Amino acid sequence: MIFRQLFDADSSTFTYLIADPSTGKAALIDPVLEKVERDLQFVHELGLSLSHVLETHIHADHVTAAGVLRQRTGCTVVVGELGAESADRHVRHGDELRVGQLLIHVLATPGHTDDSLSYLVDDRVFTGDALLVRGTGRTDFQNGDPSQLYDSITRVLFALPDDTRVYPAHDYQGRTMSTIGEERQHNPRVAGKDRGAFIELMNGLELGLPKRIDVAVPANRSLGMVVPSGG
């Protein structure tokens, strides 16, 4: 598998390029609107063709490039069942996707948002905002639910083998990846905590809202194609 991890410093967002070397088919996971040219340049330089964009959820901190990439390449945009209505495919837990010969397993991991997905490809899992490196996504907006997130992490993601590599949608401290075993043992939000303790912790975070939430969420419900004025 061809793999590249790309980063948007403004929103601390990771975008992932995965591709099948035998067919040249590629997918971008969680692309950022301002990074369209960078991402397409990578696709071109590696001799690939973009067949899919995979969204892990409706983001609140950046505008997705999914719609623009579909317009420019004809790629298929994949989201969760409760994701943007204008996507090409809405998937649920247990569904499978093919990017060339790459097999992608869809995992429903709601809790950060109600539409959150993770994607398992070989020994890598792309967890969106559900599971971060030594953290988790917040649960205080977009139908977030700490009890649901606890189940997504402990019953779905932590059911994967310990050596599964974890690639999140964000990191704010320069960490690029982890493993399921590391997070099960060392993640301070979930390690050694039962459901009640996790819910109490999440409900007490008192975080400020993402600075672009009023622009990003409505735009991302249209795959980034309708950006409100002032965005």
N, C-alpha and C positions, 0 to 999 in steps of 0.2 A: 504494500500500500504506500502510495505517495502521501506524505503528511507535512503540513506546514501550520505553525501556530503564529498568528498575526495579532497585533495589538493596536488599540486606539487609546492613546494616552488621555484624551479629553474625558472619556467616559470609563476608562479602565476596563474596556471590553476586549475580550479575546474573540477573534474570528478564526475558525479552523477551515483549512482546505484539505480535503481528503480526495483521493483519486485512485482509480484502478489503472495500473501501468499497462495492462494488456490491451485495454480498449481506449484509454485516454479520457474516459468519462470522469467528471469531477463534481464534487458538491462543496458548497460553502455553508458552514454552520454559523448562524448569527452574524451576518455581514452588517456593516455600519455604512450609512448613506455617504458620509464624507470620505470613505475609503474605497469607493467603487473603482476608481482608476487604478489604485494600488493593487486591488484584488484581481481585477481583470488582467493586469500586467503579469502577475504571477501565473495565472491560468495560461496566458499566451506564451510566456517564456518557457514554461514547462511542456508546451506542446499538447495542452489539454483542451477539452471542450466542456463547458459548464452545463451539466444536465439537471442539477437540482440545487435548490436553496432549502436548507432545513432550519426552521425556527424552533428554538426551545420554548419560547413563550412570547407574549406581548410585552415588550420591554418598556420600562418607564424612564430610562436614563439616556437613551439614544434613539434616533430614528433609523429603522431598518432600511437596508438597501434592496430588500427582496423584490419590490415592485420594479425598480429601475433595472435590476439585473435581469428580470424576466422580460422586460421590454427590449433590452439590448441583446439578449442571447436566446430567448425562447425557452429558458429553463423552467422546470416544474417547481413550484413553491409548495412546500409541505409544512403544515402546522397541525396543532392538536385539534380535537373535536370542537373546542370552544375558542379556537384561534380565529384569525381574520377570515371573514366570510369569502373574500375575493381570492383566497388561496386556491391552488389547483387540486390539492389533495388534503383531506382532513383524516388524520390517523388516530388510532387508539392503541392502548396497551396490547402488546402481542403482535401487532402488525409488523410486516417486514418490507423493506425497501431494497431495491437493487440500483446501485450506481456502477454500471459496467458489471464486473464480476464481484464487486464488493457487496456483501450482505449486511444490511443495517437492521438491527432489532429495535423496535420502538418500545420504550418504557414510559408509562404514565407516572409522573412524579409530581402531582399537584401539591399545593400547600403554600409555596411562595406566591403563585397565582393559580387560578383554577384551571388554566390551560397548559400548565407546565409539562414538558416532556424531557426525557433524556434519550440519547441514542447510543446504543452499544455496537461497536464495530471491532471485531476481533478482540484484542485484550485492552481496548480503550473504551471508556464511557464518557460521553460529553453531557455534563450534568446541568447545563444552564445555570440558573440561580438556586436550584434545589440544594445542592451540596457544593460548597466552596472549599478551598484549602483552609482547613482549621476554622471553618465557619459554615454558615448556612444563609440562604436568602431570608429576607425579612418577610413578615406575614401580616402586615398592618394595612394593606390596601390591595385593590384589584382582586377582591374575594379571597384574599389570603386566609389560611387557616392553620394555626400551629399544630393542632392535633393531626390534621391531614399530612402536613409536612413531616411530622415525626414518623408516621407510617411509611411515607414515601422513602425516607432515608433508611429506617431500620428494617423494613420488610422487603423493599425492592432493591435499593442500591447496596445495602449491606449484605444482601443475599448473594451478591456477585463474589467471585473468588478474590482472596486478599490481594493478589498481585495485579488485579485489574487497575489500569492507570486511569486516574481521575483528571479530566480536563474541564474546568469550570468556565462559565461565561465571563467571570470577572475575577480580578484580584487587585487589592489595593496596597499590597506590601511587597510586590515584586516576585511573588511565588508563581511558578508557571504550571505546576502539576503536583499530583500526590498519588496515593494508591488507596484502594478501599481499606486495606488492612491498616494503613497509617491513620486514616480518618476514624475508623472504628475505635482505635486505641487512643488517639490523641486529640480528636476534635473536641474542643472545650464545650461546645453547645450540646453535644449528644453523648459523648463518652461517659459511661457510668450513670447516665440520667434516665429516669423513667419518664413516662408520658407527662405526668403532672409537673415534674420539675422543668421539663422542656417548655411546656406551655407557659408556666410562670415566668421563665426566663424571657421567652419571646414577647410576652405581653408587657414586659417591663423595660424594653429597650429604649423607648421614647426617642426614636430617631427623627431627624428632620426629613421632609419629603425630598426626593430627587429634584434637582434644580430644573430639569427639563420635563417633568412629568406632565404638565399641562399641554405641552406640545407633542411629546413623544407618544403618549398613549393613544390619543385620537388619530394621530398619523399612522401609527403601527396597526391600528384596526383596519386600515386601508393599505397595508403593506408598504407604508412610507410614501405613498403617491399623493396624499393630500396633507400637506403641511400647513397648519394654521398660520395666518399672517403674524409676523413677528418671530417666527420660528427660525 
